[in-house]
């Protein structure tokens, strides 16, 4: 059993994982100041977010039929990419807020 078959066996689409990793990598490289560890960790986190959240997002979009999704899968992979990217931005906001709270810094306005 190769890695692709393993992911399929546990219910994860390798293409979705790749799109999430690309989204996480984009997020790590788009920061004004990025750290080497973020370049490695962001794609992993983007992969996890896309792997677990994309099926839910696809289900919700198809349930409400908005917008109509093409059958070729391109919309699913685009959603996975966006989920990988947005999840990392949201985690940045959350962790920055936690650090400010722990340090006792007032939020900047």
C-alpha positions in Angstrom: 0.0 0.0 0.0 1.5 3.4 -1.0 0.8 6.7 0.6 -2.0 7.7 -1.8 -3.8 4.4 -1.1 -3.4 5.0 2.6 -5.0 8.4 2.5 -7.9 7.1 0.4 -8.3 4.2 2.8 -8.7 6.6 5.8 -11.1 8.8 3.8 -8.8 11.7 2.8 -8.5 12.8 -0.8 -4.8 13.4 -1.6 -5.7 16.2 -4.0 -7.6 18.0 -1.3 -4.6 17.6 1.0 -2.3 19.0 -1.6 -4.6 22.0 -2.2 -4.7 22.7 1.6 -0.9 22.4 1.8 -0.6 24.9 -1.1 -2.9 27.3 0.8 -0.9 27.0 4.0 2.3 27.6 2.1 0.9 30.7 0.4 -0.1 32.0 3.8 3.3 31.4 5.3 5.1 33.2 2.4 2.6 36.1 2.2 3.5 37.4 5.7 5.6 40.5 6.0 7.9 38.7 8.4 8.0 35.0 8.1 9.9 32.4 10.0 11.4 29.2 8.6 9.3 27.1 11.0 6.1 28.7 9.6 7.2 27.7 6.1 7.2 24.1 7.2 4.3 24.1 9.7 1.8 26.2 7.8 1.4 23.7 4.9 0.9 20.9 7.5 -1.8 22.9 9.3 -3.4 23.9 6.0 -3.4 20.3 4.9 -5.1 19.2 8.1 -7.7 22.0 7.9 -8.5 21.3 4.3 -8.6 17.5 4.8 -11.1 17.7 7.6 -13.1 20.9 6.8 -13.5 20.6 3.0 -16.0 17.7 3.0 -18.2 19.6 5.4 -17.9 22.8 3.3 -18.7 20.9 0.1 -21.7 19.2 1.8 -23.1 22.6 3.0 -22.6 24.2 -0.4 -24.3 21.3 -2.2 -27.1 21.2 0.4 -28.0 24.8 -0.2 -27.2 24.6 -3.9 -25.3 27.9 -3.8 -23.4 28.4 -5.9 -23.9 25.6 -8.4 -20.8 23.4 -8.3 -19.3 21.9 -11.5 -18.9 18.1 -11.6 -15.2 18.1 -12.5 -14.0 18.7 -8.9 -12.3 22.0 -9.6 -14.6 23.8 -7.2 -13.8 21.3 -4.4 -10.1 21.8 -4.9 -10.5 25.6 -4.9 -12.5 25.3 -1.6 -9.7 23.2 -0.1 -7.1 25.8 -1.1 -9.1 28.6 0.4 -9.8 26.6 3.6 -6.1 25.9 3.9 -5.3 29.6 3.5 -8.1 31.0 5.6 -7.6 28.5 8.4 -4.0 29.7 8.8 -5.0 33.4 8.8 -7.6 32.7 11.5 -5.2 30.8 13.6 -2.8 33.7 13.4 -5.4 36.1 14.7 -6.4 33.7 17.4 -2.9 33.0 18.6 -2.0 36.7 18.5 -5.0 37.5 20.6 -4.1 34.8 23.1 -0.5 36.1 23.3 -1.7 39.6 23.9 -4.1 38.5 26.5 -1.5 36.4 28.4 1.1 39.2 28.2 -1.5 41.7 29.3 -1.0 44.0 26.3 -3.9 46.2 25.2 -5.1 45.5 21.7 -3.8 47.9 19.2 -6.4 50.1 17.4 
